[in-house]
C-alpha cells in the first residue's frame, strides 16, 4: 500500500510540476475563450460590402422610406429605369431593384427584379428579402385596413409546461429540460474528453516506461499491478487537478474578458440563437431569472457525486485498457492504432448515444445504453438531470463497478506480460492469450 | 613442504640437476616452479576431497546446516513459457557472502532464473530459499537487481530518482537520502543531485544505476550482464565496489554470457544451457576436475631434437611449447627429458581450461547443443 502511494505520488508530481502542465492548465481556459470569441466573430461576420441599391418602387408600396440595413444603402431616385441601369453599368450604384405592383393584395408571392452585373451575396439577398418583405406586410396591413395590433395578436408563442400527474410531485418547468440537456451534454463531453485525454496519457506513459527499460527495475521492487494502478490513480489525480483549476478559472476568465472587452463570450458562442436576440429585453430577463431558479433547483448534491462516481468508473475502466495496450506495444506508436481502435469504438458509440439521450433521455436506447457498463459512464451523466429512476442508476453503477473490477484485473494480467515482452508484434489475439499466462 | 610432496619423486627429479653444468640460480628457479605446481595440486586435491566429504555429510545430516550458510538455494526450479522451457529443473546453492557466477549463452535461461529470484515472475515448480526462508514478497527488499536492460526516468532529477527507487525498496526518506549522499560522495558525483537524468551521459547514468541497485543495502545483489555497455572505467569502479560489498558480507550474483569477464571474480559458478544446470561448483575445483593435463614449457632456444617423439604437441611456437599428457606426472618426466637433452627451460606451467572451454566441453559431453532457443525471453 505504501509503495502504491509512492508510485501515485511520483506519477502525480512528475506531471503536475512540469512546466508544460502548468502552462496548459492555465492557458487552456484562455485558449478556449479566445477560440469561442474567434468562432463567434467568424460566425457573426456579416457581409461588409457596402451596397448602393436604387429602388424603383412602381406601386410606391414602401412610401420611399426604408431603413438602411447594415452596409446596404437604399435610394429611391426619381429616374427612369434605363438611366439607373446606365448608372449601375458605370458602377455609380451597385444595382437597381425593381418592385412591380402587387398583382393582388392577397398575393402570397411576389417577384422583384434586381438589375446588376454583380451577383448578390446570400447574406445581402436574404437581408433585402426580409426587409422588403416586412415593408410589404406593413403595406398590406394598411391597405386592408387592419389593425396592426390585431394582426400581431394572431401570432401565438407556444410553451409546454410539463406537470406531474401526482399532486405532491415536484413541478418542473420546460426550462428544466433545456438546462438538463445542456448539463447532460456538458457532462457527457467531459467524460468523453477525460477518457481519451487521460487514457492516452497513461498509454504513452506505459510505453515510455517500457522503451526506457526502467520497468524491469521497477517491478523488481513493486508488483506490476501496483505500478499500473499507481499510474492510473496518479494520472487520474492530475486530471482532477486540471479539471478543478478549469472549473475555477473558466468563469473567472470569462468575467474578466467580459469586463475588459465588453462582450459576453457566452453569447458569442451561440450566434445561431437568433430567437434570443429578437426577444424582448424584459422577456429575456425573465427567462434568465427562471434559468437561474431552475439551476438552483437542480439536485446538485445528487448529480455531482453521481457524476463523479460515473467519471471514476469510466476513467478506471478505459484507462486500465489503455494501460494494457500501452504495455503491449513498444516504441512504435503506429502499432498502437490497431489496438486502441477497439477501445475507442465503444467510447465513440457512447458519445453518439449520449447526444441522442440528451434529447430523448427516457428512450429505450438511452435507458439501456446508460445501464450497459461500457457506455454508462458517458450516457448516464447525460441523463442525470432528467430524474432517472433510482433502480436504473443503482443497476448501472453496480454493473459499472463490477465491470471496472473485471477490466482492471484483465488489464493487469495483460500489462504484467506486456511490459516484459520486447520485439514481438502484438495482435489482439495475442493480448487475449496473455490473460491466461501464468505468472 | 618437502614432507608434503612425495619425497622420493621430488628427489629423483631433482638429482639430475646437480649433474648439469648450469647456473645454480636457474636451477633453483626451475625447482621452485616445479615444487609450486606439485604442492598446489596436492593441496587442492586435498581440498577437493574435503569438500566432497562435506557434501557427503550434508547429504547424511540433511541440508539444514546448508540452509543457514547459503544465501540462496534453488531446488528443481522449473519455468515454462508458452513455447519454451526457460528453466528446466535447475538446482544450485550459493554460499553467503560469495561472488557467484551464473553463466551461459544468451537465451540459456539466466534472466528467467533471475526474474524468478527477484519475484518478477513465479516458478512453475521447485523450491527457492533465501537465507533458508522460502521466497516471499518481503524478499525483493533484500535484493538489489541491476537488469541487463536498464533505464531511468529521463525527466526526473538524479536525487529524486534515487530516493524514489530506494523508498520503493523500503527505505525511509531520510535513510534513503543519507545513503544516496554517501554513495554519490563516494563516486564523486554529488553535484548531480539536481540534474535531470537525461542530462547525464551514458557512463554517468550507469553510476546512478549502480547506486540504485545497492543503496538499500541488499543482502543479495544480482547483476545481469553488468558489464555490457559499461565503459572500462565504470566497469573497474563497479568491480571494486562489488569486492568491497562482498567484504562487508553481501552476496553477489553475476549473470553473464561473457565467461572470461567473471572468471577471476567468481568463487563459485553455475553453468546454464537451454534452461538446464549443466555444471555447478567452485571455479578452481571445476578447473582442476576439467583440466586436460596441458603444460607449457618456455624455452630459450631450440627444442632439442628427438624429445618430442611420441608426444602430443598442442602448440609449438618459438620459445614456447605446449603438450598434452595422459598422466599429470608425465609433464615432470618430460621436463627432466628436456633438461637432460640440454634445453634451457625458463618457465613451466600447467594450462587450466577457461570457463568457456569447460562450458562447451560439458555441454557437448552431455549431448546438448548450445544454440539459442528461439523465442526465449532473454
Interface residues (C-beta under 8 A of the other chain):
Chain A: X3 X6 X7 X10 X14 X18 X209 X212 X213 X214 X215 X216 X217 X218 X219 X220 X221 X222 X420 X421 X422 X433 X437 X438 X439
Chain B: X82 X115 X118 X119 X120 X121 X122 X124 X140 X141 X143 X145 X146 X147 X149 X150 X151 X152 X153 X154 X155 X156 X164 X165 X167 X168 X169 X209 X212 X377
